[in-house]
Amino acid sequence: MDLIDIGVNFHTSQLAGHTSDILARAREAGLVSVMATGTSHKSSVQALHLARAERGFVFATAGVHPHSADNWSPSDLERFALLWESPEVVAIGECGLDYNRNFSSRENQRKAFSAQLRAAAAFKKPLFLHCRDAFEEFHALVTEPGVGAVRGVVHCFTGTYDEALAFLAMGLDIGITGWVTDLNRGGALREAVKGIPLERLHLETDAPYLSPKNLKRRRTYNEPANLRWVAHEVALLKGLPLEEVARRCTENSGRLFSLKTTRPEMR
């Protein structure tokens, strides 16, 4: 069963020092590709270096997360342009708005997000997006004149079916994490997944966070090898065979991010 994990935070303290083992277990679990998430310039550079070291298996995103938006400046466009030009960088982001925690000012979040939206159009790359408690302004920025047609995925979606429909109408796909396995907190998402077209779904762990609740034996962190449990829950909710969900979601991710992957050899 071939799978693609579109979101792994290799730069976090929980995963630091475990990269080789994590990738080995990912290969053993049937993953054909893993995307390393960049949330700042530093972590984006780290993601790119990993993608170059694991060429054809790991790909990178590069961008500024809304939590880091207070550090954004117009000069960052030049630094990030060097990353966005790299073929191993397959998406711009993680970027967007987060009005839940407000670790950066809302004004700076909007500035950083708007700049990255325009960069995605200029570099002709999809977006890896974050939206939490900020839908109205997120929608306004994505649909602002001059941005053009956007494509990408709303990563770690946890919302309702109506919210999913609104994102789909904007031309964006939906990323599903282990949140879908949480019977206590994930009720709205579980209902939404039933109605979201399979051709618009992607699978991700958002490791090291959100370990699947249907996974009995867990490490202290989540990892790509656990992705099959997210796929398993999506298959149950949609009443489809696990293999079909895995295949279709893998095709979606490969197509959106232009991933040229082959099943990796075990190392």
C-alpha positions as CSV (number, residue, x, y, z in Angstrom):
1,M,0.0,0.0,0.0
2,D,1.7,3.2,-1.2
3,L,1.2,6.3,0.9
4,I,2.4,9.9,0.9
5,D,2.7,11.9,4.1
6,I,2.4,15.6,3.1
7,G,3.3,17.1,6.4
8,V,6.2,16.2,8.8
9,N,7.9,18.7,11.1
10,F,11.4,17.2,11.1
11,H,12.8,20.4,12.6
12,T,11.0,20.0,15.9
13,S,12.8,19.0,19.1
14,Q,10.7,15.8,19.3
15,L,12.0,14.5,16.0
16,A,15.5,15.9,16.1
17,G,18.1,13.2,16.0
18,H,15.6,10.5,14.9
19,T,15.4,11.4,11.2
20,S,17.2,8.3,9.9
21,D,15.1,5.9,12.0
22,I,11.9,7.7,11.1
23,L,12.6,7.5,7.4
24,A,13.6,3.8,7.6
25,R,10.3,3.0,9.4
26,A,8.4,5.1,6.8
27,R,9.8,3.0,4.0
28,E,9.0,-0.2,5.8
29,A,5.4,1.0,6.3
30,G,5.0,1.5,2.5
31,L,5.4,5.3,2.2
32,V,6.7,6.4,-1.2
33,S,7.2,10.0,-0.2
34,V,7.4,12.3,2.7
35,M,7.1,16.1,2.7
36,A,9.2,18.0,5.2
37,T,7.4,21.1,6.4
38,G,9.2,24.5,6.6
39,T,7.7,27.0,9.0
40,S,10.5,29.6,9.1
41,H,13.5,30.4,7.0
42,K,15.7,28.2,9.2
43,S,13.4,25.2,9.2
44,S,12.8,25.6,5.5
45,V,16.5,25.4,4.8
46,Q,16.7,22.3,7.0
47,A,13.8,20.8,5.0
48,L,15.5,21.5,1.7
49,H,18.8,20.0,2.9
50,L,16.9,16.8,4.0
51,A,15.1,16.7,0.6
52,R,18.4,16.9,-1.2
53,A,20.0,14.2,1.0
54,E,16.9,11.9,0.5
55,R,16.3,12.9,-3.1
56,G,13.2,11.3,-4.6
57,F,11.8,10.2,-1.2
58,V,11.7,13.5,0.8
59,F,10.4,16.8,-0.6
60,A,10.3,20.1,1.1
61,T,8.0,23.1,1.7
62,A,9.3,26.5,2.4
63,G,7.5,29.4,4.1
64,V,6.7,31.4,7.2
65,H,4.1,30.0,9.6
66,P,1.7,32.6,11.1
67,H,3.2,31.9,14.5
68,S,6.5,33.3,13.1
69,A,5.0,36.2,11.1
70,D,6.3,38.9,13.5
71,N,9.7,38.1,12.1
72,W,8.6,38.6,8.5
73,S,10.0,41.5,6.4
74,P,9.8,42.3,2.7
75,S,13.5,41.4,2.5
76,D,12.6,37.8,3.3
77,L,11.2,37.5,-0.2
78,E,14.7,37.5,-1.6
79,R,15.9,34.8,0.9
80,F,12.9,32.6,0.3
81,A,13.1,33.0,-3.5
82,L,16.3,31.1,-3.5
83,L,14.5,28.2,-1.8
84,W,11.3,28.4,-3.9
85,E,13.4,28.1,-7.0
86,S,14.7,24.7,-5.9
87,P,12.9,21.7,-7.5
88,E,13.0,19.9,-4.2
89,V,10.7,22.6,-2.7
90,V,7.3,21.5,-4.0
91,A,5.1,24.0,-2.1
92,I,5.1,27.4,-0.5
93,G,4.2,27.4,3.2
94,E,3.3,26.5,5.8
95,C,1.6,29.8,5.7
96,G,-1.7,31.3,6.5
97,L,-3.5,32.8,9.6
98,D,-3.9,31.7,13.2
99,Y,-6.2,33.8,15.2
100,N,-6.5,31.2,17.9
101,R,-3.1,31.6,19.6
102,N,-2.1,34.9,18.0
103,F,1.6,34.2,18.6
104,S,2.2,37.0,16.0
105,S,0.1,40.1,15.5
106,R,-2.8,39.7,13.1
107,E,-1.5,42.5,11.0
108,N,1.9,40.8,10.5
109,Q,0.2,37.5,9.8
110,R,-1.8,39.1,7.0
111,K,1.3,40.8,5.6
112,A,3.3,37.5,5.6
113,F,0.5,35.5,4.2
114,S,-0.4,38.0,1.4
115,A,3.3,38.0,0.3
116,Q,3.4,34.2,0.2
117,L,0.2,34.0,-1.8
118,R,1.6,36.2,-4.4
119,A,4.9,34.3,-4.4
120,A,3.0,31.1,-5.1
121,A,1.5,32.6,-8.2
122,A,4.9,34.0,-9.3
123,F,6.7,30.7,-8.7
124,K,3.8,28.6,-10.0
125,K,3.8,26.4,-6.9
126,P,1.0,25.1,-4.7
127,L,0.4,26.3,-1.2
128,F,0.7,24.4,2.1
129,L,-1.8,26.3,4.2
130,H,-2.8,26.9,7.8
131,C,-6.1,28.4,8.9
132,R,-7.3,28.5,12.5
133,D,-10.2,30.6,13.7
134,A,-9.5,33.1,10.8
135,F,-11.6,31.9,7.9
136,E,-13.2,35.3,6.9
137,E,-9.8,37.1,6.6
138,F,-8.2,34.0,5.1
139,H,-10.9,33.9,2.4
140,A,-10.5,37.6,1.8
141,L,-6.8,37.4,1.3
142,V,-6.9,34.3,-0.9
143,T,-9.6,35.8,-3.2
144,E,-8.1,39.3,-3.2
145,P,-7.7,40.9,-6.7
146,G,-4.2,40.3,-7.9
147,V,-3.6,37.0,-6.2
148,G,-5.0,35.0,-9.1
149,A,-6.2,31.4,-9.0
150,V,-4.7,29.5,-6.0
151,R,-4.1,25.8,-5.6
152,G,-2.9,24.0,-2.6
153,V,-4.0,22.1,0.5
154,V,-5.5,23.3,3.8
155,H,-3.3,21.3,6.0
156,C,-4.5,19.7,9.3
157,F,-8.1,20.5,8.6
158,T,-10.3,20.0,11.7
159,G,-13.4,21.9,10.8
160,T,-17.0,21.2,9.6
161,Y,-18.4,20.0,6.3
162,D,-19.6,23.6,5.5
163,E,-16.1,24.9,6.1
164,A,-14.6,22.2,3.9
165,L,-17.0,23.1,1.1
166,A,-15.9,26.7,1.4
167,F,-12.3,25.8,1.0
168,L,-13.1,23.4,-1.9
169,A,-14.9,26.3,-3.6
170,M,-11.7,28.4,-3.3
171,G,-9.9,25.7,-5.3
172,L,-8.1,24.2,-2.2
173,D,-7.8,20.6,-1.2
174,I,-8.1,19.2,2.3
175,G,-5.4,17.5,4.5
176,I,-6.5,15.0,7.0
177,T,-4.4,14.1,10.1
178,G,-4.9,11.8,13.1
179,W,-7.5,14.3,14.4
180,V,-10.0,12.2,12.4
181,T,-9.4,9.3,14.8
182,D,-10.2,11.4,17.9
183,L,-13.8,10.4,18.9
184,N,-13.9,13.2,21.5
185,R,-12.6,16.2,19.6
186,G,-12.9,15.0,16.0
187,G,-16.7,14.7,15.6
188,A,-17.1,17.6,13.2
189,L,-14.2,16.4,11.0
190,R,-15.4,12.8,11.0
191,E,-18.7,14.0,9.6
192,A,-17.0,16.3,7.1
193,V,-14.8,13.5,5.8
194,K,-17.8,11.5,4.8
195,G,-18.9,14.2,2.3
196,I,-15.6,15.6,1.0
197,P,-14.9,14.2,-2.5
198,L,-12.1,11.6,-2.3
199,E,-10.3,13.3,-5.2
200,R,-9.8,16.4,-2.9
201,L,-8.3,14.6,0.1
202,H,-4.7,14.2,1.2
203,L,-3.2,12.3,4.1
204,E,-0.7,13.6,6.6
205,T,0.6,12.9,10.1
206,D,1.7,16.5,11.0
207,A,4.3,14.6,13.0
208,P,5.4,14.8,15.8
209,Y,1.9,15.9,16.7
210,L,-1.6,14.2,16.5
211,S,-0.7,10.5,16.9
212,P,-3.7,8.5,15.7
213,K,-6.0,7.4,18.5
214,N,-6.5,4.0,16.8
215,L,-2.8,3.2,17.1
216,K,-2.4,0.9,20.1
217,R,1.4,1.0,20.5
218,R,2.8,4.5,20.3
219,R,6.1,6.3,20.6
220,T,6.5,9.6,22.4
221,Y,6.0,11.3,19.0
222,N,4.0,10.7,15.9
223,E,5.7,9.7,12.7
224,P,5.0,9.0,9.0
225,A,4.9,5.2,9.6
226,N,1.6,5.8,11.4
227,L,-0.1,7.3,8.4
228,R,-1.8,4.1,7.5
229,W,-4.0,4.5,10.6
230,V,-5.2,7.9,9.3
231,A,-6.0,6.2,6.0
232,H,-7.7,3.4,7.8
233,E,-10.1,5.8,9.6
234,V,-10.9,7.7,6.4
235,A,-11.7,4.5,4.7
236,L,-14.1,3.4,7.4
237,L,-15.9,6.8,7.4
238,K,-16.3,6.8,3.6
239,G,-17.2,3.1,3.5
240,L,-14.4,2.4,1.0
241,P,-11.6,-0.2,0.9
242,L,-8.4,1.0,2.6
243,E,-6.4,0.3,-0.5
244,E,-8.6,2.5,-2.6
245,V,-8.4,5.4,-0.2
246,A,-4.6,5.1,0.0
247,R,-4.2,4.9,-3.7
248,R,-6.5,7.8,-4.5
249,C,-5.0,10.1,-1.8
250,T,-1.5,9.2,-2.9
251,E,-2.4,10.1,-6.5
252,N,-3.9,13.4,-5.3
253,S,-0.8,14.4,-3.5
254,G,1.5,13.3,-6.3
255,R,-0.5,15.3,-8.8
256,L,-0.9,18.5,-6.7
257,F,2.8,18.7,-5.6
258,S,4.2,17.2,-8.8
259,L,6.0,14.5,-6.9
260,K,8.1,12.2,-9.0
261,T,8.3,9.3,-6.7
262,T,9.2,5.6,-7.0
263,R,8.9,3.0,-4.2
264,P,12.2,3.4,-2.3
265,E,14.5,0.6,-1.7
266,M,15.0,-0.4,2.0
267,R,18.2,0.8,3.4
